Structures are given as C-alpha cells and as structure tokens.
Amino acid sequence: MYYIAEVDKEICSAKNCHLCTQYCPEANCINYSEADKSAYVSVDRCKACEICVYICSDIAKNDAIKMKWIEDMSEGFVIKKSGIVLR
C-alpha cells in the first residue's frame, strides 16, 4: 500500500486559502469543492510527494493536510483487490 494526502475539511474550509491546489505538481490531483468550501484530493492521482503538506503546514500555517495510508483514509472510496473504487 501507499500514502495519500488527506484534507481535513473543517480546517480547510475555515481557512479557505486554495494554495495546495495551486502548488500540487500533479494535474487535477488537488481540487476545490465549492459545495464543501474545501480542497479535496483525487486519490487515483496523488503521488504522495507531500508538497501539499509542506504548503499547507509551513507556508499557509493551516495544518489541514496529512499523509495517510490509503487503507486508513476516512472517506471517499473502498479498496478492492482489483483496485480502488470511488464511493
């Protein structure tokens, strides 16, 4: 298994800075949801480079993004033997 970035929606929506979406080197990996007023990570695109963690923690001082094992992610998909299935 591997690490994936996970956004804490409560912190992210309160801060609303969008920096992670601008600095992620992988196209369409971190996007912004108008409905949640928060960034979200497309797990199938995340390469675990941790640039978003650095931007969120050290530059924006928000601490809303953490790296987690894909098996420990709190929402958004189910892991099946044949691959990842989005909910």
N, C-alpha and C positions, 0 to 999 in steps of 0.2 A: 504494500500500500504506500501512499504518499501523502504529503502535506498539501493543504489547500487553504487559501486565505478565507477567513470568515469575518463578516462585518457585523458588529453589534448595532442593530438598527436604532435602538434607543439613543445611544451616544451619537451616532452619525446624524440622525435626523435633528437632534438638538443643536449640533454644531453646523451642519449644512455647508461644508466648505468645498466639496467636489474635487479636492486636489488629487486624490487617489485615481479618479477617472482620467485625469489629465496626464499623470506620470506613469501609468502602467504601460510597459513596453509591448504587451500582447493586445492586439486589436480586439475590441469587443469583449474583453475579459471582465473589466470592472465598469459597470454602467450605473446610471442614476435612475431611480424609480420615482416619478412624480407622485404616484399613489402613496408610497411609504415615506417620501421625502428623505430617502436614504440611498446610499450606494449598495450594490449587490454584486456578487462575484458569480460569473458563469463557470461552474466547476469543471466543465469539459475544456475550458480554455486556459485555466490557471496553471502556470508552470512552476509555482512555488518559489519565485525569485525573491520574494519578500520586500520588493521595492515599495509596495503599498504600505507595508507595516512601518517601514522607515519614514515614509512621507507622513503617515497619519500620526505616528508617535513622536518623532523627533522634529519634524518641520511644523505640522499643524498643531501639535500638542493635544491631540484628541484621544488617542489610545483606543480607537474604535475597531481596529483590525488586528486580529491574532491569527497565527498559523495553527491549524488543527489537522490531526489525522483525518483523512476522508471518512473513515469509519465512525468518527466521533462528531461529525457535523450535526447541528441541531435540527435543520430543516432543509427542504428543497428537493430531496431525491432519495431513492432507495438503491442500495448496491446489490446487484445480482451477479451471479457467476459469469454471465455473458456480457456484463458491462454495467454502466451507470444508467439508471432510468430516472428521468426527472418527474417529480410529482406535479 
